[in-house]
Amino acid sequence: MKTNILGLHHITAISNSAQGNHDFYTNVLGLRLVKKTVNFDDPGTYHFYFGDEQGTPGSIITFFPWEGIGKGVNGAGMATHTAYSVPSGSFDFWKKRLEGYGIESQESVIFNERLLSFDDPDGMQLQLVVAEKQDNREPWTTDQIGADVAIRGFHTVTLTLRSAEATVKVLTDILGYSQIKHEGNRYRFAVDTVDAANFIDILEDPAAPNGRGAAGTNHHIAFRVKDDNILMEVRKKVVAAGLNITPKIDRDYFFSLYFREPGGVLFEIATDNPGFTVDESLDSLGSSLRLPKKYEGMRQKIEEVLPVLE
């Protein structure tokens, strides 16, 4: 099936600590803080975007760090695992680096690809994957993390579901994914419109516990489209399938639609335009607090309640 979906756009999750979240994703994993803004519905909470140099779709993980929210439960009806692509030969580096920060990791193989699995400080389940096909995306690098080992962007997001059938129908009939692999209770789906960040795995587990959203859990996953026109074409497909979906929402850096698929996972469709340089230069991305237009008049009050980042 021909599709206009360009793989993953971003992943959004929940944290318990703004400082801890910022430090882990920038210092430990070496991602760039691309945007520092606030939650559209809760301006007293940050919204962080971490990714590559430009915040390229397919590299962006975002967080709502609700201070003191407590730990959530990864389970049925959630995107439970977020996997990043890393270069061949980088596992020894990452094992040692994670161990240096007191983080345990476990190595395994899924669909003939080596994985290194670990949790972030909130319990968010992360994986580093050496992809079968070489990933040529340009990474963001730091003084401690060079291009030979640095994270390239997303590889896979895994959904844990008690029953896969209805969700599979959404992925294939609406979003244009195709099943490409199957092993036990794991199914892999892909789009061929892009070469990376194009996999969704489903773990079908009838006995999986209920997921509960809080720190360390996914809030939603966003699929990528080129522009507003294609966004609204996808919306028509969702409506025709009898699913409830929001109107188009302006998120300042992209336009979005949201709908909850039958398995319980919140899906977003997000555009490439206008991008993260709409209000900051490329060199200065993430260096200052950017506010949605409706909150600019409240800047002083918002800055007073947001945690100060060191």
N, C-alpha and C positions, 0 to 999 in steps of 0.2 A: 504493500500500500504506500502510495506517495504521501509524504508528510512534510509539513513546514516546521515541525519541531526540530530544534537544533541541539538536542541533548539537554543537559542540565544548565540552568542559569545560575542559581545559588541555592544554598542550604541555610535555613535559619533555625537556631537552637536557643536554649535557655541556660543561663549561668546564674550562680549564686553570688558572684563577686566580680565587680567591674575590674578591679586591679588585678586579681588573679587570672581572670579571663584574658585581659590584655597582655599580661606578662607571658602566659603560656603560648598563645598563638603567635606573638611577635618574637619573643626571645627563644623559646624552646623549639617551636616548629619553624621559625624564621619566615613567617608570612608578613606581608606589608599591611599596616593599618591604612586602608584605602579611604575610609570615611568614618568620622566620629560625629554622630548625630544623635537624635533622640527618637524614642518610640512615638509613632504618629498618634497613638491613642493614650499614651501615658508619658508626657514630656518630662516627668521627673526621673525617667529611666533612660539610660544610654541605649543607642543602637549602634553597635560596632560592625564594620565590614572589614574582613581580612581577605587578602588575595594576592595576586601578582602585581606587577608594577602599575598596571592600568586598571586593575579590578576587572579583568577580562571575564565575561560570562563563562562559567564552567570552572572558575577558580575561586569563587567568592563564598566564604562561610560567614554568616552574620549571627550576632548574638543580642538577645535582650538580657542584660545582667541585672536581674531583679535581686537587690541585696537582701539576703536572708530568706529567700523563698523556700529553701530546703530542697532536699534531694527528691528527684522524680523516680519513676520506675519505667525502664525500657521494656515494652511488651507488645502484645497484639494491638494492631491498629496504628502502628507507628513506623516511621523510618528509623530503624534501630542502629544501623551501622553506616558510617560515612567513610569511604575509602579514597585515599589520595594516590596518585601515580608518582612513583619515584624511579630513578634510574637503576639499571642493573648494577649490582656490586655495591649498593649503598646501605644494605642492611646492617653490616657490622658497624658502620658509622652511627646509624640511628639507634641500634641497640645500646651502644656505649653512651650515646648522648642522653637517651631516655633514662638509662640506669644512673647517670650522673645527677639527674634531677629526682631520683628516688621513684622512678616509674617503671613498673614491670612490663615486659612485652612477651608475646608468645608468637612463635613462627608456625605457619601452617601453609597448606596449598588448597586453593579453590579453583576449579576449572583450569588446572595446569599452570596457575600463576601463584607465585610465592607471595605470602602475606605476612606482615608484621602487625599484630593486633595489640592495642593498649587503650587505656582510658585517659581522658583529660582530667584535670583536678575535680571536676564536677561529676565525673562518671560517664561523660559522653563517650560512646564507643567508636573509636577511630581505628583505621587500618591504613597501612602503607602497602602498596601493591607494585610489584615489578610486572608491567604489562607484557603480554606476549608480543605485541606490536610496539616498536620503539616510539616513545612519546617525545616529539620534537618541540613541544611548547617551551618558550623561554621562561625560566623561573625567576622569581625574585630571590636575590642572594643577600647574605649578610657577611660580616667579618668572620663569623664562625661556620657559616653554611655556604659552601661554594656550589657552583653550577653542576659539578659532577655528582652531587648528592641531593640537591635541593628539590623540594616538592614542586611538581609541574602543574597541579590542578586536580580536579576530581577524576576519579576512575569509575566508581560505582556507588550507588546508594542502595542499601538493602531494606526492603519492607518486610516486617514480620506480620503475618496474617493468619488467622485461624482457618480461613477458606480463601483460596486465591482466585476462584473463577470470575467473580464480578469485577475484581480489580484488573485482572488480565484483559477483560473485555474493554475496559477504559483505556488501558495502555495500547492495545492493538487497534481497536475500532475508532477511537477518538484521537489518540496522540500519535498513532502510526508506528508504534514499536512492533518488532517481530521477535518471537522467541528464537534464540539461537543456540541455547544449551540447556541441559537438564541433568541433574545429578542428585539422586535421592529426593529430598523435599525442597531442593533449591532449583529455581528456574531463572535463567538470565534472558533479559530482553534488551534489544538495541535498536537504535536508529542509525541509518547509514548516511545521514546528511552532514555529519561531522566525524572527525577521526578520534576525538577524545571526549571525556565526560559524557559518554553516550550510552552507558549501561545502567539498567535497573535490575536488581536481583529481588526475587520474592522467596522468602522462607515461609513455607506453609506448615504451620504447627497448630493443630487443633487444641493442644493442651497448653499453649502459650498463656502466661498470666496477662491480665489486663494491664495495658500501659497507663501510666499516670504522668501527665505533663508537669514538670518542674525542672530544677537544675539537673543538667546532664542528659536531657532529652531533646529530641527534635520538635520544633514547632510546626514547620512545614518544609516542603521541597518545592523548588520553582523550576519549571521547564522554560526553555529559551525559544523565543521567536524573534524574527528580524525587526518588525515594526508594528505600529498600531493597527494597520490594515489586516495583517495576518492574525494579530491578537483577536480581532473581532470575528474573523473567520473561524477560529478555534472556538470562540464563545458560541457560535451558532451550532457547532457540532455537539457541544456539551448540553445545550438547551434541548436539542433534538433527541438526545439520549435520555431526557427526562430528569436530569440532575440540576440542582439549584446552583447558580453561579452568580457572583457579584457583578455589578456594572464595572466599567473600566475605572480604575483608581490611579491617580497620579501619585507616584512615590518619589517624585523629584528626579530620581536618577534612572527610572524606568517606569513604564505603565504596566499595571497588573490586573489580573482577574484571579479570583479564588473560588475553589469549590472543593467539597469533601467527597472523596471517592467512596464507593460502597464499603470498602474494608476499614474505613475510618481515618485514613491519612489525609491531611489537608494538602491539597495541590494548589500551586500557583502557576500561572502562565505570565512570563515577564518579558519585556521587550529589550532589545539592545540599546535603543535610543532613550534618552539623550546621552547617557553615560555619566561617569563620575567626575569628568572635568567640566561639567556644566557650571559649577560654582567654585572650583579650585583648579589651579594649574596642575599639570602632571607632576611637576617637581614637589609641589606642596600638598599633595593629597594626604588627608588624614591629620594634618598638622594643627587644625583649629576646629572648634566646635561649630558645625553647620546645623542650622535649625530649619525645619519646614516653615514655609512662608507664614503660615497662620500663627506660629509661635514666636516670630521674630520680635514682636512687641513685648514679649514676656521674657526676653533673654536674661535680664538681671536676676529675676526670681528663679528661673530654671537653673542658671549657673550656681546659685546659692544652695540648691538642694542636691545637685549632682555630686557624686563622690569626686574628690580631687585625685587625679592620676599622677603618680610619681614618675 
